[in-house]
Amino acid sequence: MLEGEKVTLRAVEREDLERLWRFRNDLEVELAGGGDPPLPVCLERMRTKSDREASEGSRDKTDFVIEADGECIGHCGLSNIDVAARHCEPGITIGDREYWGRGYGREAVGLLLDYAFRVRNLRRMWLEVHAENKRAIRAYRACGFVEEGRVREHIWLAGRYVDNVIMGVLREEWKASLAGDW
Ligand SMILES: CC(C)(COP(=O)(O)OP(=O)(O)OC[C@H]1O[C@@H](n2cnc3c(N)ncnc32)[C@H](O)[C@@H]1OP(=O)(O)O)[C@@H](O)C(=O)NCCC(=O)NCCS
C-alpha cells in the first residue's frame, strides 16, 4: 500500500503471523525495543487477536507489515489515534535483525509520517523510546522527531534502569522538511 525504495508497508495477513510471532519471541529484538519486560507469546494468541481485529476492525490503530525483498521483515503502525487533538503514536519493529542499521527503519518511519500527516490529516506524532536505543533515536531524528522530554530511570531493562525519552514531530515541521513535494 505504501511504497518506498527499500520497503513496502502493507496490510498484515494471516500468513505473516508466524514470522511476526518469531520476532515477538526474540529476546534481543524485544529488549532493543524496550518498554515492558518481554513475555513469551504463543502463536495461537496472536492468531486469535488478529482474527478478532480482522473481523471487528480497530478505530484507534492502523497496522502494517514491513516487507522487503519479498519477505515480512517486521511491522509498524499508528496507535492511540486521538481524532480530536489529531495526534497518534507510531511504533515500529524490524524483527529480522539482518536488516538493522541499513536505512530500512528510517524509510518505514518516513512512509508512516507521510501517511499520517498527508493521508490521515493528523498533526502531531509522538513516541516513547528508551535512552539506550541509539539506533531508533537516530532513525527518528533523521525523520524530524525531536526530544520533548525525558522520564528518568523509568524503564527496567534486564538489569538496569534507563531513561524513557519522549519524542515528537509536528506536521508543519515535517512539511517544511520536504523539498516542496506535499
Ligand atoms: C529501531 C529500528 C526500527 C531502526 O531501524 P533501522 O533500519 O535499524 O535504522 P536505520 O538504519 O534506518 O537508522 C539507524 C541509525 O542508527 C545508526 N546506528 C546503527 N546501529 C547503531 C548502534 N548500534 N548505535 C548507534 N547508532 C547506530 C545508523 O548508522 C543510522 O544512523 P545514520 O543513518 O544517521 O547513520 C530497528 O533497528 C528495530 O526495529 N529495532 C528493534 C525494535 C526497536 O527498537 N523498535 C523501536 C522501539 S521505540
The ligand as an SDF file (V2000), in Angstrom:
LIG
                    3D

 48 50  0  0  0  0  0  0  0  0999 V2000
   14.6800    0.9160   15.6730 C   0  0  0  0  0  0  0  0  0  0  0  0
   14.6320    0.3880   14.2410 C   0  0  0  0  0  0  0  0  0  0  0  0
   13.2130    0.4690   13.7070 C   0  0  0  0  0  0  0  0  0  0  0  0
   15.5280    1.3100   13.3780 C   0  0  0  0  0  0  0  0  0  0  0  0
   15.5280    0.8020   12.0680 O   0  0  0  0  0  0  0  0  0  0  0  0
   16.9280    0.5550   11.3400 P   0  0  0  0  0  0  0  0  0  0  0  0
   16.6460    0.1620    9.9530 O   0  0  0  0  0  0  0  0  0  0  0  0
   17.7360   -0.3830   12.1660 O   0  0  0  0  0  0  0  0  0  0  0  0
   17.5630    2.0060   11.4330 O   0  0  0  0  0  0  0  0  0  0  0  0
   18.2110    2.8960   10.2790 P   0  0  0  0  0  0  0  0  0  0  0  0
   19.3010    2.1130    9.6160 O   0  0  0  0  0  0  0  0  0  0  0  0
   17.1670    3.4760    9.4250 O   0  0  0  0  0  0  0  0  0  0  0  0
   18.8320    4.0780   11.1460 O   0  0  0  0  0  0  0  0  0  0  0  0
   19.6400    3.7460   12.2450 C   0  0  0  0  0  0  0  0  0  0  0  0
   20.6330    4.8400   12.5540 C   0  0  0  0  0  0  0  0  0  0  0  0
   21.3690    4.4820   13.7090 O   0  0  0  0  0  0  0  0  0  0  0  0
   22.7330    4.2350   13.3920 C   0  0  0  0  0  0  0  0  0  0  0  0
   23.1100    3.0230   14.1010 N   0  0  0  0  0  0  0  0  0  0  0  0
   23.0630    1.7490   13.6830 C   0  0  0  0  0  0  0  0  0  0  0  0
   23.4810    0.9310   14.6670 N   0  0  0  0  0  0  0  0  0  0  0  0
   23.7470    1.7150   15.7280 C   0  0  0  0  0  0  0  0  0  0  0  0
   24.2090    1.4530   17.0420 C   0  0  0  0  0  0  0  0  0  0  0  0
   24.4490    0.2150   17.4680 N   0  0  0  0  0  0  0  0  0  0  0  0
   24.3810    2.5220   17.8760 N   0  0  0  0  0  0  0  0  0  0  0  0
   24.1380    3.7780   17.4640 C   0  0  0  0  0  0  0  0  0  0  0  0
   23.6830    4.0830   16.2210 N   0  0  0  0  0  0  0  0  0  0  0  0
   23.5020    3.0500   15.3700 C   0  0  0  0  0  0  0  0  0  0  0  0
   22.7830    4.0790   11.9000 C   0  0  0  0  0  0  0  0  0  0  0  0
   24.0580    4.4630   11.3890 O   0  0  0  0  0  0  0  0  0  0  0  0
   21.6710    5.0210   11.4600 C   0  0  0  0  0  0  0  0  0  0  0  0
   22.0480    6.3710   11.5770 O   0  0  0  0  0  0  0  0  0  0  0  0
   22.5400    7.2130   10.3130 P   0  0  0  0  0  0  0  0  0  0  0  0
   21.5860    6.8870    9.2000 O   0  0  0  0  0  0  0  0  0  0  0  0
   22.4730    8.6160   10.7900 O   0  0  0  0  0  0  0  0  0  0  0  0
   23.9100    6.7210   10.0040 O   0  0  0  0  0  0  0  0  0  0  0  0
   15.1480   -1.0820   14.1650 C   0  0  0  0  0  0  0  0  0  0  0  0
   16.5370   -1.1270   14.4620 O   0  0  0  0  0  0  0  0  0  0  0  0
   14.3720   -2.0020   15.0930 C   0  0  0  0  0  0  0  0  0  0  0  0
   13.2800   -2.3990   14.7820 O   0  0  0  0  0  0  0  0  0  0  0  0
   14.9540   -2.3320   16.2720 N   0  0  0  0  0  0  0  0  0  0  0  0
   14.3090   -3.2390   17.2380 C   0  0  0  0  0  0  0  0  0  0  0  0
   12.9630   -2.7250   17.7780 C   0  0  0  0  0  0  0  0  0  0  0  0
   13.0010   -1.2750   18.1750 C   0  0  0  0  0  0  0  0  0  0  0  0
   13.9780   -0.7790   18.7320 O   0  0  0  0  0  0  0  0  0  0  0  0
   11.8960   -0.5680   17.8960 N   0  0  0  0  0  0  0  0  0  0  0  0
   11.7330    0.8440   18.2460 C   0  0  0  0  0  0  0  0  0  0  0  0
   11.1400    0.9770   19.5810 C   0  0  0  0  0  0  0  0  0  0  0  0
   10.9320    2.6730   20.0570 S   0  0  0  0  0  0  0  0  0  0  0  0
  1  2  1  0
  2  3  1  0
  2  4  1  0
  2 36  1  0
  4  5  1  0
  5  6  1  0
  6  7  2  0
  6  8  1  0
  6  9  1  0
  9 10  1  0
 10 11  2  0
 10 12  1  0
 10 13  1  0
 13 14  1  0
 14 15  1  0
 15 16  1  0
 15 30  1  0
 16 17  1  0
 17 18  1  0
 17 28  1  0
 18 19  1  0
 18 27  1  0
 19 20  2  0
 20 21  1  0
 21 22  1  0
 21 27  2  0
 22 23  1  0
 22 24  2  0
 24 25  1  0
 25 26  2  0
 26 27  1  0
 28 29  1  0
 28 30  1  0
 30 31  1  0
 31 32  1  0
 32 33  2  0
 32 34  1  0
 32 35  1  0
 36 37  1  0
 36 38  1  0
 38 39  2  0
 38 40  1  0
 40 41  1  0
 41 42  1  0
 42 43  1  0
 43 44  2  0
 43 45  1  0
 45 46  1  0
 46 47  1  0
 47 48  1  0
M  END
$$$$
